[in-house]
C-alpha cells in the first residue's frame, strides 16, 4: 500500500471480531501513485532501510561504486559492520544491489 501512496492497514478487535481496515485516499486523490516499473527502491522497501543504507543505495543508484574502502571512509564502517549494513541490501528479499 505504501508503494501506491496509501497508509498501512488498520487492525482492530474493538467489536469482538478481528477487523482490517484499508484506508483509502479520501478526497486527496493526488496521494495515489502508480509506481514506475523502473523504480529502484519502492516506498515499502525504503521504509525498512536505515539512513546509512538509504545513502548507500542513493550512491549506487547514481552509478557510483561503493567499495569497502569507501564505506569505511565515508560512513565510518569497518569490514564487519560494513558487511552487516550492506548484506541486507543484497538479500533475496530486498534484492537492491548485486556484487
DRENTOR-839011 format. One record per atom (N, C-alpha, C, O): residue number from 1; atom name; x, z, y. Coordinates in Angstrom, 3 decimals, decimal comma. Atoms other than C-alpha are relative to their C-alpha. Layout:
// residues N
+-----+-------+----------+----------+----------+
! num ! atome !     east !       up !    north !
+-----+-------+----------+----------+----------+
! NUM !    CA !        X !        Z !        Y !
...
+-----+-------+----------+----------+----------+
//
This chain:
// residues 99
+-----+-------+----------+----------+----------+
! num ! atome !     east !       up !    north !
+-----+-------+----------+----------+----------+
!   1 !     N !    0,819 !    0,000 !   -1,182 !
!   1 !    CA !    0,000 !    0,000 !    0,000 !
!   1 !     C !    0,868 !    0,000 !    1,253 !
!   1 !     O !    0,516 !   -0,608 !    2,264 !
!   2 !     N !   -0,906 !   -0,004 !   -1,142 !
!   2 !    CA !    2,920 !    0,698 !    2,317 !
!   2 !     C !    0,455 !   -1,411 !    0,337 !
!   2 !     O !    0,653 !   -1,740 !    1,507 !
!   3 !     N !   -0,466 !    1,369 !   -0,220 !
!   3 !    CA !    4,006 !   -2,912 !    1,859 !
!   3 !     C !   -1,012 !   -0,823 !    0,781 !
!   3 !     O !   -0,666 !   -1,866 !    1,337 !
!   4 !     N !    1,048 !    0,745 !   -0,672 !
!   4 !    CA !    0,722 !   -4,030 !    3,359 !
!   4 !     C !   -0,492 !    0,685 !    1,271 !
!   4 !     O !   -1,508 !    0,286 !    1,840 !
!   5 !     N !    0,334 !   -0,671 !   -1,250 !
!   5 !    CA !    0,611 !   -1,646 !    6,325 !
!   5 !     C !   -1,057 !    1,073 !   -0,121 !
!   5 !     O !   -1,561 !    1,554 !    0,893 !
!   6 !     N !    1,022 !   -1,021 !    0,205 !
!   6 !    CA !   -1,814 !    0,833 !    4,791 !
!   6 !     C !    0,647 !    1,316 !   -0,435 !
!   6 !     O !    1,773 !    1,332 !   -0,930 !
!   7 !     N !   -0,522 !   -1,319 !    0,357 !
!   7 !    CA !   -1,366 !    4,556 !    4,190 !
!   7 !     C !   -0,055 !    0,266 !   -1,496 !
!   7 !     O !   -0,597 !   -0,528 !   -2,265 !
!   8 !     N !    0,015 !   -0,437 !    1,389 !
!   8 !    CA !   -0,874 !    6,378 !    0,912 !
!   8 !     C !   -1,422 !    0,367 !   -0,415 !
!   8 !     O !   -2,205 !    0,820 !    0,419 !
!   9 !     N !    1,313 !   -0,452 !    0,480 !
!   9 !    CA !   -3,954 !    7,012 !   -1,247 !
!   9 !     C !   -0,120 !    1,519 !    0,180 !
!   9 !     O !    0,866 !    2,248 !    0,080 !
!  10 !     N !    0,264 !   -1,428 !   -0,171 !
!  10 !    CA !   -5,559 !   10,417 !   -0,629 !
!  10 !     C !   -0,593 !    0,538 !   -1,295 !
!  10 !     O !   -1,568 !   -0,007 !   -1,814 !
!  11 !     N !    0,457 !   -0,601 !    1,249 !
!  11 !    CA !   -6,020 !   12,619 !   -3,686 !
!  11 !     C !   -0,708 !    1,312 !    0,307 !
!  11 !     O !   -0,277 !    2,060 !    1,184 !
!  12 !     N !    0,713 !   -1,245 !   -0,251 !
!  12 !    CA !   -8,521 !   15,458 !   -3,842 !
!  12 !     C !   -0,832 !    0,424 !   -1,192 !
!  12 !     O !   -1,121 !   -0,366 !   -2,091 !
!  13 !     N !    0,861 !   -0,552 !    1,049 !
!  13 !    CA !  -10,594 !   17,706 !   -6,066 !
!  13 !     C !   -1,050 !    0,925 !    0,618 !
!  13 !     O !   -1,631 !    1,757 !   -0,080 !
!  14 !     N !    0,883 !   -0,935 !   -0,701 !
!  14 !    CA !  -12,769 !   19,426 !   -3,458 !
!  14 !     C !   -1,460 !   -0,056 !   -0,459 !
!  14 !     O !   -2,215 !    0,873 !   -0,172 !
!  15 !     N !    1,382 !    0,085 !    0,488 !
!  15 !    CA !  -16,031 !   18,237 !   -5,100 !
!  15 !     C !   -0,115 !    0,442 !   -1,453 !
!  15 !     O !   -1,195 !    0,392 !   -2,041 !
!  16 !     N !   -0,003 !   -0,372 !    1,403 !
!  16 !    CA !  -15,023 !   19,485 !   -8,532 !
!  16 !     C !    0,394 !   -1,155 !   -0,907 !
!  16 !     O !    0,553 !   -0,981 !   -2,115 !
!  17 !     N !   -0,438 !    1,189 !    0,729 !
!  17 !    CA !  -14,038 !   15,983 !   -9,592 !
!  17 !     C !    1,285 !   -0,511 !    0,631 !
!  17 !     O !    1,554 !   -0,276 !    1,809 !
!  18 !     N !   -1,213 !    0,616 !   -0,536 !
!  18 !    CA !  -10,765 !   14,165 !   -9,216 !
!  18 !     C !   -0,405 !   -1,219 !    0,825 !
!  18 !     O !   -1,177 !   -2,057 !    0,359 !
!  19 !     N !    0,353 !    1,100 !   -0,895 !
!  19 !    CA !  -11,001 !   11,746 !   -6,269 !
!  19 !     C !    1,250 !   -0,700 !    0,508 !
!  19 !     O !    2,274 !   -0,067 !    0,762 !
!  20 !     N !   -1,051 !    0,795 !   -0,625 !
!  20 !    CA !   -8,800 !    8,965 !   -4,995 !
!  20 !     C !   -0,663 !   -0,831 !    1,093 !
!  20 !     O !   -1,596 !   -1,590 !    0,829 !
!  21 !     N !    0,520 !    0,781 !   -1,123 !
!  21 !    CA !   -9,497 !    7,502 !   -1,557 !
!  21 !     C !    1,111 !   -0,921 !    0,492 !
!  21 !     O !    2,232 !   -0,484 !    0,750 !
!  22 !     N !   -0,958 !    0,980 !   -0,489 !
!  22 !    CA !   -7,761 !    4,325 !   -0,452 !
!  22 !     C !   -0,345 !   -0,306 !    1,455 !
!  22 !     O !   -1,320 !   -1,002 !    1,734 !
!  23 !     N !    0,317 !    0,206 !   -1,416 !
!  23 !    CA !   -7,616 !    4,338 !    3,344 !
!  23 !     C !    0,201 !   -1,457 !    0,396 !
!  23 !     O !    1,202 !   -2,084 !    0,049 !
!  24 !     N !   -0,103 !    1,364 !   -0,510 !
!  24 !    CA !   -8,277 !    1,001 !    4,977 !
!  24 !     C !    0,556 !    0,011 !    1,413 !
!  24 !     O !    0,962 !    1,061 !    1,913 !
!  25 !     N !   -0,570 !    0,083 !   -1,343 !
!  25 !    CA !   -7,127 !   -0,210 !    8,370 !
!  25 !     C !   -0,954 !    0,477 !    1,090 !
!  25 !     O !   -0,543 !    0,622 !    2,241 !
!  26 !     N !    0,963 !   -0,388 !   -1,028 !
!  26 !    CA !  -10,319 !    0,905 !   10,146 !
!  26 !     C !   -0,205 !   -1,158 !    0,963 !
!  26 !     O !   -0,348 !   -2,306 !    0,544 !
!  27 !     N !    0,181 !    1,055 !   -1,004 !
!  27 !    CA !  -10,720 !   -1,005 !   13,392 !
!  27 !     C !    1,302 !   -0,691 !    0,371 !
!  27 !     O !    1,290 !   -1,677 !    1,108 !
!  28 !     N !   -1,306 !    0,547 !   -0,352 !
!  28 !    CA !   -6,997 !   -1,742 !   13,616 !
!  28 !     C !    0,467 !   -0,996 !   -1,068 !
!  28 !     O !    1,312 !   -0,665 !   -1,900 !
!  29 !     N !   -0,356 !    1,011 !    0,996 !
!  29 !    CA !   -6,713 !   -4,946 !   11,576 !
!  29 !     C !    1,440 !   -0,501 !    0,163 !
!  29 !     O !    1,984 !   -1,137 !   -0,740 !
!  30 !     N !   -1,399 !    0,401 !   -0,204 !
!  30 !    CA !   -3,265 !   -5,562 !   13,089 !
!  30 !     C !    0,953 !    0,775 !   -0,911 !
!  30 !     O !    2,100 !    0,373 !   -1,102 !
!  31 !     N !   -0,829 !   -0,796 !    0,925 !
!  31 !    CA !   -1,961 !   -2,882 !   10,695 !
!  31 !     C !    0,268 !   -0,744 !   -1,295 !
!  31 !     O !    1,286 !   -0,509 !   -1,947 !
!  32 !     N !   -0,139 !    0,685 !    1,284 !
!  32 !    CA !   -2,461 !   -5,209 !    7,734 !
!  32 !     C !    1,148 !   -1,001 !    0,087 !
!  32 !     O !    1,224 !   -1,818 !    1,005 !
!  33 !     N !   -1,155 !    0,907 !    0,059 !
!  33 !    CA !    0,730 !   -7,023 !    6,776 !
!  33 !     C !   -0,032 !   -0,749 !   -1,319 !
!  33 !     O !   -0,400 !   -0,204 !   -2,359 !
!  34 !     N !   -0,205 !    0,788 !    1,213 !
!  34 !    CA !    1,287 !   -9,790 !    4,313 !
!  34 !     C !    1,506 !   -0,116 !   -0,144 !
!  34 !     O !    2,154 !   -0,788 !    0,659 !
!  35 !     N !   -1,455 !    0,015 !    0,136 !
!  35 !    CA !    4,821 !   -9,269 !    3,012 !
!  35 !     C !    0,536 !   -1,410 !   -0,202 !
!  35 !     O !   -0,056 !   -2,231 !   -0,903 !
!  36 !     N !   -0,684 !    1,267 !    0,211 !
!  36 !    CA !    7,168 !  -12,196 !    3,230 !
!  36 !     C !    0,636 !    0,033 !   -1,380 !
!  36 !     O !    1,123 !    1,075 !   -1,818 !
!  37 !     N !   -0,589 !    0,033 !    1,338 !
!  37 !    CA !    8,389 !  -13,315 !   -0,162 !
!  37 !     C !    1,502 !    0,192 !    0,067 !
!  37 !     O !    2,112 !    0,627 !   -0,910 !
!  38 !     N !   -1,455 !   -0,138 !   -0,109 !
!  38 !    CA !   11,951 !  -13,299 !    1,141 !
!  38 !     C !    0,426 !    1,364 !    0,547 !
!  38 !     O !    1,612 !    1,606 !    0,772 !
!  39 !     N !   -0,286 !   -1,336 !   -0,512 !
!  39 !    CA !   11,699 !   -9,722 !    2,411 !
!  39 !     C !    0,907 !    0,729 !   -0,973 !
!  39 !     O !    0,558 !    0,894 !   -2,142 !
!  40 !     N !   -0,966 !   -0,641 !    0,874 !
!  40 !    CA !   14,737 !   -7,912 !    1,033 !
!  40 !     C !   -0,395 !    1,414 !   -0,375 !
!  40 !     O !   -0,283 !    1,811 !   -1,534 !
!  41 !     N !    0,346 !   -1,395 !    0,248 !
!  41 !    CA !   13,539 !   -4,353 !    1,378 !
!  41 !     C !   -1,436 !    0,213 !    0,473 !
!  41 !     O !   -1,729 !    0,135 !    1,666 !
!  42 !     N !    1,392 !   -0,236 !   -0,362 !
!  42 !    CA !    9,841 !   -3,640 !    1,276 !
!  42 !     C !   -0,134 !    1,388 !    0,619 !
!  42 !     O !    0,717 !    2,246 !    0,386 !
!  43 !     N !    0,182 !   -1,336 !   -0,580 !
!  43 !    CA !    8,479 !   -0,681 !    3,257 !
!  43 !     C !   -0,071 !    1,105 !   -1,045 !
!  43 !     O !    0,392 !    2,218 !   -0,795 !
!  44 !     N !    0,090 !   -1,022 !    1,049 !
!  44 !    CA !    7,749 !    1,159 !   -0,001 !
!  44 !     C !    1,384 !    0,387 !   -0,500 !
!  44 !     O !    1,650 !    1,564 !   -0,744 !
!  45 !     N !   -1,373 !   -0,285 !    0,437 !
!  45 !    CA !   11,381 !    0,855 !   -1,091 !
!  45 !     C !    0,759 !    0,697 !    1,121 !
!  45 !     O !    1,481 !    1,662 !    0,873 !
!  46 !     N !   -0,708 !   -0,591 !   -1,138 !
!  46 !    CA !   12,691 !    1,662 !    2,396 !
!  46 !     C !   -0,357 !    1,477 !    0,170 !
!  46 !     O !    0,487 !    2,278 !    0,571 !
!  47 !     N !    0,433 !   -1,392 !   -0,143 !
!  47 !    CA !   10,663 !    4,889 !    2,407 !
!  47 !     C !    0,762 !    0,927 !   -0,940 !
!  47 !     O !    0,860 !    2,127 !   -0,680 !
!  48 !     N !   -0,732 !   -0,832 !    0,968 !
!  48 !    CA !   12,701 !    6,103 !   -0,597 !
!  48 !     C !    1,500 !    0,063 !    0,302 !
!  48 !     O !    2,218 !    0,832 !   -0,336 !
!  49 !     N !   -1,433 !    0,014 !   -0,312 !
!  49 !    CA !   16,116 !    5,361 !    0,975 !
!  49 !     C !    0,337 !    1,063 !    1,042 !
!  49 !     O !   -0,453 !    1,346 !    1,942 !
!  50 !     N !   -0,455 !   -0,912 !   -1,049 !
!  50 !    CA !   18,100 !    7,919 !    2,924 !
!  50 !     C !    0,642 !   -0,833 !    1,114 !
!  50 !     O !    0,825 !   -2,040 !    0,954 !
!  51 !     N !   -0,537 !    0,733 !   -1,154 !
!  51 !    CA !   19,621 !    6,985 !    6,315 !
!  51 !     C !    1,278 !   -0,759 !   -0,346 !
!  51 !     O !    1,472 !   -1,892 !    0,092 !
!  52 !     N !   -1,262 !    0,640 !    0,372 !
!  52 !    CA !   23,018 !    6,209 !    4,821 !
!  52 !     C !   -0,261 !   -1,267 !   -0,818 !
!  52 !     O !    0,361 !   -2,303 !   -0,587 !
!  53 !     N !    0,334 !    1,158 !    0,824 !
!  53 !    CA !   21,504 !    3,878 !    2,228 !
!  53 !     C !   -0,633 !   -1,107 !    0,839 !
!  53 !     O !   -0,374 !   -2,288 !    0,605 !
!  54 !     N !    0,609 !    1,006 !   -0,883 !
!  54 !    CA !   19,441 !    2,136 !    4,916 !
!  54 !     C !    1,070 !   -0,748 !    0,788 !
!  54 !     O !    0,987 !   -1,965 !    0,951 !
!  55 !     N !   -1,081 !    0,654 !   -0,750 !
!  55 !    CA !   22,603 !    1,466 !    6,945 !
!  55 !     C !    0,808 !   -0,922 !   -0,906 !
!  55 !     O !    1,221 !   -2,005 !   -0,491 !
!  56 !     N !   -0,745 !    0,830 !    0,955 !
!  56 !    CA !   24,380 !    0,149 !    3,843 !
!  56 !     C !   -0,765 !   -1,284 !   -0,317 !
!  56 !     O !   -0,183 !   -2,369 !   -0,324 !
!  57 !     N !    0,820 !    1,173 !    0,301 !
!  57 !    CA !   21,508 !   -2,189 !    2,966 !
!  57 !     C !   -0,044 !   -0,939 !    1,201 !
!  57 !     O !   -0,028 !   -2,160 !    1,042 !
!  58 !     N !    0,008 !    0,811 !   -1,214 !
!  58 !    CA !   21,400 !   -3,370 !    6,576 !
!  58 !     C !    1,282 !   -0,834 !    0,118 !
!  58 !     O !    1,237 !   -2,020 !    0,442 !
!  59 !     N !   -1,277 !    0,726 !   -0,044 !
!  59 !    CA !   25,098 !   -4,290 !    6,469 !
!  59 !     C !    0,019 !   -1,137 !   -1,023 !
!  59 !     O !    0,446 !   -2,251 !   -0,722 !
!  60 !     N !    0,009 !    1,002 !    1,057 !
!  60 !    CA !   24,647 !   -6,134 !    3,195 !
!  60 !     C !   -0,958 !   -1,147 !    0,326 !
!  60 !     O !   -0,667 !   -2,306 !    0,031 !
!  61 !     N !    0,979 !    1,023 !   -0,364 !
!  61 !    CA !   21,577 !   -7,980 !    4,490 !
!  61 !     C !    0,553 !   -0,937 !    1,068 !
!  61 !     O !    0,134 !   -2,091 !    1,169 !
!  62 !     N !   -0,641 !    0,822 !   -1,027 !
!  62 !    CA !   23,716 !   -9,236 !    7,384 !
!  62 !     C !    1,148 !   -0,826 !   -0,576 !
!  62 !     O !    1,841 !   -1,541 !    0,148 !
!  63 !     N !   -1,038 !    0,793 !    0,658 !
!  63 !    CA !   26,089 !  -10,742 !    4,833 !
!  63 !     C !    1,374 !    0,643 !    0,016 !
!  63 !     O !    2,363 !    0,003 !   -0,339 !
!  64 !     N !   -1,289 !   -0,680 !   -0,043 !
!  64 !    CA !   28,824 !   -8,160 !    5,299 !
!  64 !     C !    0,353 !    0,571 !   -1,371 !
!  64 !     O !   -0,519 !    0,851 !   -2,193 !
!  65 !     N !   -0,492 !   -0,556 !    1,263 !
!  65 !    CA !   30,949 !   -6,871 !    2,447 !
!  65 !     C !    0,101 !    1,516 !    0,122 !
!  65 !     O !    0,513 !    2,043 !    1,155 !
!  66 !     N !   -0,032 !   -1,462 !   -0,024 !
!  66 !    CA !   30,705 !   -3,212 !    1,538 !
!  66 !     C !    0,893 !    0,484 !   -1,138 !
!  66 !     O !    0,425 !    0,749 !   -2,245 !
!  67 !     N !   -0,976 !   -0,439 !    1,001 !
!  67 !    CA !   33,839 !   -2,183 !   -0,313 !
!  67 !     C !    0,044 !    1,518 !   -0,044 !
!  67 !     O !   -0,498 !    2,191 !    0,832 !
!  68 !     N !   -0,132 !   -1,454 !    0,089 !
!  68 !    CA !   34,661 !    1,318 !   -1,467 !
!  68 !     C !    0,831 !    0,521 !    1,171 !
!  68 !     O !    0,573 !    1,615 !    1,672 !
!  69 !     N !   -0,818 !   -0,418 !   -1,155 !
!  69 !    CA !   37,286 !    1,499 !    1,291 !
!  69 !     C !   -0,860 !    0,076 !    1,262 !
!  69 !     O !   -0,748 !    1,021 !    2,043 !
!  70 !     N !    0,868 !   -0,005 !   -1,182 !
!  70 !    CA !   34,702 !    0,579 !    3,926 !
!  70 !     C !   -1,007 !    1,152 !   -0,067 !
!  70 !     O !   -1,294 !    1,782 !    0,951 !
!  71 !     N !    0,921 !   -1,140 !    0,146 !
!  71 !    CA !   32,239 !    3,148 !    2,528 !
!  71 !     C !    0,704 !    1,295 !    0,376 !
!  71 !     O !    0,115 !    2,174 !    1,005 !
!  72 !     N !   -0,764 !   -1,205 !   -0,314 !
!  72 !    CA !   34,979 !    5,757 !    2,826 !
!  72 !     C !    0,246 !    0,115 !    1,498 !
!  72 !     O !    0,096 !    1,192 !    2,073 !
!  73 !     N !   -0,327 !   -0,025 !   -1,423 !
!  73 !    CA !   35,931 !    4,788 !    6,380 !
!  73 !     C !   -1,232 !    0,159 !    0,899 !
!  73 !     O !   -1,239 !    0,997 !    1,801 !
!  74 !     N !    1,159 !   -0,002 !   -0,893 !
!  74 !    CA !   32,508 !    4,151 !    7,927 !
!  74 !     C !   -1,004 !    1,115 !   -0,281 !
!  74 !     O !   -1,675 !    1,607 !    0,626 !
!  75 !     N !    1,017 !   -0,974 !    0,369 !
!  75 !    CA !   30,399 !    6,627 !    6,007 !
!  75 !     C !    0,590 !    1,338 !   -0,435 !
!  75 !     O !   -0,149 !    2,281 !   -0,716 !
!  76 !     N !   -0,654 !   -1,242 !    0,391 !
!  76 !    CA !   32,967 !    9,291 !    5,125 !
!  76 !     C !   -0,251 !    0,381 !   -1,444 !
!  76 !     O !   -0,318 !    1,563 !   -1,780 !
!  77 !     N !    0,304 !   -0,257 !    1,405 !
!  77 !    CA !   32,274 !    8,925 !    1,421 !
!  77 !     C !    1,210 !   -0,255 !   -0,874 !
!  77 !     O !    1,838 !   -1,311 !   -0,794 !
!  78 !     N !   -1,033 !    0,202 !    1,000 !
!  78 !    CA !   34,841 !    9,445 !   -1,290 !
!  78 !     C !   -0,561 !   -0,853 !   -1,128 !
!  78 !     O !   -1,727 !   -1,246 !   -1,095 !
!  79 !     N !    0,438 !    0,875 !    1,089 !
!  79 !    CA !   34,676 !    7,430 !   -4,509 !
!  79 !     C !   -1,223 !    0,526 !   -0,729 !
!  79 !     O !   -2,178 !   -0,212 !   -0,970 !
!  80 !     N !    1,092 !   -0,569 !    0,797 !
!  80 !    CA !   32,397 !    9,810 !   -6,388 !
!  80 !     C !   -1,317 !    0,014 !    0,784 !
!  80 !     O !   -2,357 !   -0,405 !    0,277 !
!  81 !     N !    1,215 !   -0,092 !   -0,822 !
!  81 !    CA !   29,927 !   10,395 !   -3,559 !
!  81 !     C !   -0,478 !   -1,393 !    0,421 !
!  81 !     O !   -1,682 !   -1,643 !    0,494 !
!  82 !     N !    0,360 !    1,371 !   -0,357 !
!  82 !    CA !   30,024 !    6,737 !   -2,506 !
!  82 !     C !   -0,704 !   -0,702 !   -1,137 !
!  82 !     O !   -1,676 !   -1,429 !   -0,930 !
!  83 !     N !    0,618 !    0,593 !    1,178 !
!  83 !    CA !   29,201 !    5,665 !   -6,031 !
!  83 !     C !   -1,403 !    0,567 !   -0,206 !
!  83 !     O !   -2,322 !   -0,168 !   -0,569 !
!  84 !     N !    1,307 !   -0,631 !    0,142 !
!  84 !    CA !   26,325 !    8,153 !   -6,151 !
!  84 !     C !   -0,998 !   -0,464 !    1,048 !
!  84 !     O !   -2,208 !   -0,418 !    0,824 !
!  85 !     N !    0,874 !    0,498 !   -1,060 !
!  85 !    CA !   24,962 !    6,743 !   -2,892 !
!  85 !     C !   -0,407 !   -1,442 !   -0,254 !
!  85 !     O !   -1,541 !   -1,835 !    0,022 !
!  86 !     N !    0,279 !    1,431 !    0,154 !
!  86 !    CA !   25,203 !    3,088 !   -3,827 !
!  86 !     C !   -0,590 !   -0,358 !   -1,360 !
!  86 !     O !   -1,301 !   -1,357 !   -1,472 !
!  87 !     N !    0,528 !    0,312 !    1,334 !
!  87 !    CA !   24,361 !    3,202 !   -7,550 !
!  87 !     C !   -1,527 !   -0,099 !   -0,056 !
!  87 !     O !   -2,046 !   -0,998 !   -0,718 !
!  88 !     N !    1,460 !    0,147 !    0,039 !
!  88 !    CA !   20,636 !    3,850 !   -6,973 !
!  88 !     C !   -0,491 !   -1,333 !    0,585 !
!  88 !     O !   -1,557 !   -1,821 !    0,208 !
!  89 !     N !    0,384 !    1,281 !   -0,581 !
!  89 !    CA !   20,531 !    0,653 !   -4,894 !
!  89 !     C !    0,183 !   -1,138 !   -1,000 !
!  89 !     O !   -0,420 !   -2,203 !   -0,865 !
!  90 !     N !   -0,259 !    0,995 !    1,042 !
!  90 !    CA !   21,814 !   -1,237 !   -7,942 !
!  90 !     C !   -0,942 !    0,136 !   -1,182 !
!  90 !     O !   -1,007 !   -0,761 !   -2,022 !
!  91 !     N !    0,830 !   -0,270 !    1,168 !
!  91 !    CA !   19,318 !    0,265 !  -10,374 !
!  91 !     C !   -1,052 !   -1,086 !   -0,189 !
!  91 !     O !   -1,390 !   -1,804 !    0,751 !
!  92 !     N !    1,036 !    0,983 !    0,294 !
!  92 !    CA !   16,718 !   -1,918 !  -12,074 !
!  92 !     C !   -1,237 !    0,247 !    0,855 !
!  92 !     O !   -1,922 !   -0,694 !    1,258 !
!  93 !     N !    1,197 !   -0,346 !   -0,785 !
!  93 !    CA !   14,005 !   -0,050 !  -10,161 !
!  93 !     C !    0,126 !   -0,511 !    1,433 !
!  93 !     O !   -0,818 !   -1,092 !    1,969 !
!  94 !     N !   -0,184 !    0,422 !   -1,381 !
!  94 !    CA !   15,477 !   -0,769 !   -6,724 !
!  94 !     C !    0,427 !   -1,458 !    0,063 !
!  94 !     O !   -0,158 !   -2,247 !    0,804 !
!  95 !     N !   -0,502 !    1,370 !    0,065 !
!  95 !    CA !   17,430 !   -3,959 !   -7,505 !
!  95 !     C !    0,278 !   -0,596 !    1,377 !
!  95 !     O !   -0,074 !   -1,745 !    1,642 !
!  96 !     N !   -0,255 !    0,470 !   -1,361 !
!  96 !    CA !   18,597 !   -4,242 !   -3,889 !
!  96 !     C !    1,331 !   -0,707 !    0,139 !
!  96 !     O !    1,481 !   -1,603 !    0,969 !
!  97 !     N !   -1,324 !    0,604 !   -0,120 !
!  97 !    CA !   22,219 !   -5,154 !   -4,440 !
!  97 !     C !    0,541 !   -0,339 !   -1,373 !
!  97 !     O !    0,148 !    0,248 !   -2,381 !
!  98 !     N !   -0,716 !    0,346 !    1,227 !
!  98 !    CA !   24,376 !   -6,791 !   -7,058 !
!  98 !     C !    1,478 !    0,111 !    0,280 !
!  98 !     O !    1,930 !   -0,049 !    1,414 !
!  99 !     N !   -1,432 !   -0,182 !   -0,153 !
!  99 !    CA !   28,008 !   -6,228 !   -7,645 !
!  99 !     C !    0,716 !   -1,310 !    0,108 !
!  99 !     O !    1,939 !   -1,336 !    0,242 !
+-----+-------+----------+----------+----------+
//
